[in-house]
Amino acid sequence: MVLSINVAVLLAVIIIVRLRRRTEARKRSDEQLTVVIVLVFGVLVAPTAFGQGVADVVGQLADGITESGR
């Protein structure tokens, strides 16, 4: 039996676990590690179809906000 783990899914689980902790107990280095993990997750997800869909939605939202400000 071969077990394969998608790295993006593993990082998503780690992010959820880290963000569920109380914010008062975090150190600066702990917050920096969380940011690095989130950035790596973003790089892994960006080239996928899901990542492209999220980028399109965020782009449309940004365009809508820009247009409403004019």
DRENPAFI-620478 format. One record per atom (N, C-alpha, C, O, CB): x, y, z negated; residue in one letter. Coordinates in steps of 0.2 Angstrom, whole numbers, padded with zeros to 4 digits, always signed. Atoms other than C-alpha are relative to their C-alpha. Glycine has a CB too. Example, Ala and Ser with C-alpha at 12.3 -4.5 7.8 and 13.67 -1.06 7.14 Angstrom:
residues 2
+0004-0006+0000a/+0062-0022-0039a/+0004+0006+0000a/+0009+0005-0003a/-0005+0000-0006a/-0004-0006+0001s/+0068-0005-0036s/-0004+0005-0003s/-0001+0011-0004s/+0002+0002+0007s/
end
This chain:
residues 70
+0004-0006+0000m/+0000+0000+0000m/+0004+0006+0000m/+0009+0007-0004m/-0005+0000-0006m/-0004-0006+0000v/+0007+0017+0005v/-0004+0006-0002v/-0010+0006+0000v/+0002+0001+0008v/+0004-0005+0003l/+0002+0032-0005l/+0003+0007+0003l/+0009+0008+0002l/+0000+0000-0008l/-0003-0006-0003s/+0004+0049+0004s/-0004+0006-0003s/-0010+0005-0004s/-0001+0000+0008s/+0003-0006+0003i/+0001+0066-0004i/+0001+0006+0004i/+0007+0007+0006i/+0003+0001-0007i/-0001-0007-0004n/-0002+0082+0006n/+0003+0005-0005n/+0000+0006-0011n/-0007+0002+0003n/-0003-0005+0005v/+0010+0095-0002v/-0005+0006-0001v/-0004+0008-0007v/+0007+0002+0003v/+0005-0006+0001a/-0003+0109+0001a/-0005-0002-0006a/-0007+0002-0010a/-0003+0002+0006a/+0005+0002+0005v/-0016+0099-0009v/+0003-0001-0007v/+0000+0002-0012v/-0003-0007+0002v/-0004+0001+0006l/-0003+0095-0023l/+0001+0007-0003l/+0000+0009-0009l/+0006-0003+0001l/-0001-0007+0002l/+0001+0114-0024l/-0006+0003-0002l/-0006+0007-0007l/+0004+0004+0005l/+0006-0003+0001a/-0017+0119-0024a/-0002-0003-0007a/-0005+0001-0011a/-0005-0002+0005a/+0002+0003+0007v/-0020+0107-0040v/+0005+0004-0005v/+0002+0006-0010v/+0001-0007+0000v/-0005-0004+0005i/-0004+0115-0048i/-0002+0007-0001i/-0002+0009-0007i/+0007-0001+0003i/+0003-0007+0001i/-0011+0132-0045i/-0006+0001-0004i/-0006+0005-0009i/-0001+0004+0007i/+0007+0000+0004i/-0028+0128-0052i/+0002-0001-0007i/-0001+0003-0012i/-0005-0005+0002i/-0002+0001+0007v/-0020+0121-0068v/+0004+0006-0003v/+0002+0007-0009v/+0005-0007+0000v/-0004-0005+0003r/-0008+0135-0070r/-0004+0006-0001r/-0003+0010-0006r/+0006+0002+0005r/+0004-0006+0001l/-0021+0149-0068l/-0006-0001-0005l/-0009+0004-0007l/-0004+0001+0007l/+0005+0002+0005r/-0033+0140-0080r/+0002+0002-0007r/-0002+0002-0012r/-0003-0007+0000r/-0002-0002+0007r/-0022+0144-0095r/-0001+0007-0002r/-0003+0011+0003r/+0008-0002+0000r/+0001-0007+0003r/-0024+0159-0106r/+0005+0005+0003r/+0011+0003+0003r/+0000+0000-0007r/-0005-0004-0003t/-0016+0174-0099t/+0004+0003-0005t/+0010+0006-0004t/-0004+0006+0004t/-0004-0003+0005e/-0010+0181-0116e/+0006-0004-0001e/+0011-0002-0004e/-0004+0000-0006e/-0006+0004+0001a/+0002+0166-0117a/+0005+0000+0005a/+0010-0004+0004a/-0002-0007-0002a/-0005+0000-0006r/+0011+0169-0101r/+0006+0004-0001r/+0005+0010-0003r/-0003+0001+0006r/-0006-0004+0000k/+0029+0175-0100k/+0001+0003+0007k/-0003+0001+0012k/+0006-0004-0002k/-0001-0003-0007r/+0035+0186-0085r/+0003-0006+0004r/+0001-0006+0010r/+0005+0005-0001r/-0002+0005-0005s/+0045+0171-0078s/-0005-0005+0002s/-0005-0008+0007s/+0006-0004-0004s/+0005+0005-0002d/+0030+0160-0079d/-0005+0003+0005d/-0007+0000+0010d/-0004-0001-0007d/+0004-0004-0005e/+0020+0173-0069e/+0004+0000+0007e/+0001-0001+0012e/-0002+0007-0002e/-0004+0000-0007q/+0034+0174-0056q/+0000-0007+0003q/+0000-0007+0009q/+0007+0002-0002q/+0000+0007-0003l/+0034+0155-0054l/-0007-0001+0003l/-0007-0004+0008l/+0002-0005-0006l/+0007+0000-0003t/+0015+0156-0051t/+0000+0003+0007t/-0003+0001+0011t/-0005+0002-0005t/+0000-0004-0006v/+0018+0169-0038v/+0004-0004+0006v/+0001-0004+0011v/+0003+0007-0001v/-0004+0003-0005v/+0031+0159-0029v/-0004-0007+0002v/-0004-0008+0008v/+0007-0003-0003v/+0004+0006-0002i/+0020+0143-0029i/-0005+0002+0004i/-0007-0001+0009i/-0003-0003-0007i/+0005-0002-0004v/+0006+0153-0022v/+0002+0002+0007v/-0001+0000+0012v/-0004+0006-0003v/-0003-0002-0007l/+0017+0160-0008l/+0002-0006+0004l/+0001-0006+0010l/+0006+0004-0001l/-0001+0006-0003v/+0023+0143-0004v/-0006-0004+0003v/-0006-0006+0008v/+0004-0005-0004v/+0007+0003-0002f/+0005+0136-0003f/-0002+0004+0006f/-0005+0001+0010f/-0005+0001-0006f/+0002-0004-0005g/+0001+0151+0008g/+0004-0002+0007g/+0001-0002+0012g/+0000+0007-0001g/-0004+0002-0006v/+0015+0146+0020v/-0002-0007+0003v/-0002-0008+0009v/+0008+0001-0002v/+0002+0007-0002l/+0010+0128+0020l/-0007+0000+0004l/-0008-0004+0008l/+0000-0005-0005l/+0007+0000-0003v/-0009+0132+0024v/+0000+0004+0006v/-0005+0003+0010v/-0004+0002-0006v/+0001-0005-0005a/-0006+0146+0036a/-0001-0003+0007a/-0005-0001+0011a/+0005+0005+0000a/+0001+0002-0007p/-0003+0136+0052p/-0005-0005+0001p/-0007-0007+0007p/+0007-0004+0002p/+0006+0005-0001t/-0018+0124+0049t/-0006+0003+0002t/-0006+0010+0002t/-0001-0004-0007t/+0006-0002-0002a/-0035+0126+0056a/-0004+0004-0006a/-0007+0009-0005a/-0004-0005+0003a/+0003-0004+0005f/-0041+0131+0039f/+0003+0006-0002f/+0000+0011-0003f/+0000-0005-0007f/-0003-0007+0001g/-0028+0144+0036g/-0001+0005+0006g/-0002+0011+0004g/+0008-0002+0000g/+0002-0005-0005q/-0032+0152+0053q/-0007+0002-0001q/-0008+0008+0001q/+0001-0004+0007q/+0007-0002+0001g/-0050+0152+0049g/+0000+0005-0006g/-0004+0010-0005g/-0005-0006-0002g/-0001-0005+0006v/-0046+0161+0032v/+0003+0006+0003v/+0000+0012+0001v/+0004-0003-0006v/-0003-0006-0002a/-0035+0173+0041a/-0005+0004+0005a/-0005+0010+0004a/+0006-0002+0004a/+0005-0003-0004d/-0049+0177+0054d/-0005+0003-0004d/-0007+0009-0003d/-0003-0005+0005d/+0005-0003+0005v/-0062+0180+0040v/+0003+0006-0004v/-0001+0011-0004v/-0002-0005-0005v/-0003-0006+0004v/-0050+0191+0030v/+0001+0006+0005v/+0000+0012+0003v/+0007-0002-0003v/-0001-0006-0005g/-0046+0201+0046g/-0006+0003+0002g/-0006+0009+0003g/+0003-0003+0006g/+0006-0003-0001q/-0064+0203+0050q/-0003+0005-0006q/-0005+0010-0005q/-0005-0005+0002q/+0002-0004+0006l/-0067+0209+0032l/+0004+0007+0000l/+0001+0012-0001l/+0001-0004-0006l/-0004-0006+0000a/-0053+0221+0033a/-0002+0005+0006a/-0002+0011+0005a/+0007-0001+0001a/+0002-0004-0005d/-0059+0228+0050d/-0007+0003-0002d/-0008+0009-0001d/-0001-0004+0006d/+0007-0002+0002g/-0077+0230+0043g/+0001+0006-0005g/-0002+0011-0005g/-0004-0005-0003g/-0001-0005+0005i/-0070+0240+0028i/+0003+0006+0003i/+0001+0012+0001i/+0005-0003-0006i/-0003-0006-0003t/-0059+0251+0039t/-0005+0004+0004t/-0005+0010+0004t/+0005-0003+0005t/+0005-0004-0004e/-0074+0255+0051e/-0005+0003-0005e/-0007+0009-0003e/-0004-0005+0004e/+0004-0003+0004s/-0085+0259+0036s/+0002+0006-0003s/-0001+0011-0005s/-0003-0005-0006s/-0003-0006+0002g/-0073+0272+0030g/+0001+0005+0004g/+0003+0011+0002g/+0007-0002-0003g/-0001-0006-0005r/-0073+0282+0046r/-0006+0004+0000r/-0007+0009+0004r/+0001-0003+0006r/
end
